[in-house]
Amino acid sequence: MIIVVRKDLGMGAGKIAAQAAHAAVELYKKYCSRPGLCNRWYNTGAKKVVLRVRARRNLTGLRQMRETRDYRLRSFMTRV
């Protein structure tokens, strides 16, 4: 699981942690509700990586890259 945080929002560390946790929970609920779908991810430590981007336009670039290549990545965006 990769969580991307926007730097331009000016959130403090606590708010970033809360928003990242919301994103992790929502991704899990959305994509891991079917038995067996996320067993490998969960059984190997349920790893999460948090990355930072400067602004929304950087998120758009990541989304376009994901959609133009066969990464099979899923996404969820929290609203502040």
Secondary structure, 3 states (H helix, E strand, C coil): CEEEEEHHHCCCHHHHHHHHHHHHHHHHHHHCCCCCCCHHHHHCCCCCEEEEECCHHHHHHHHHHHHHCCCCCCCCCCCC
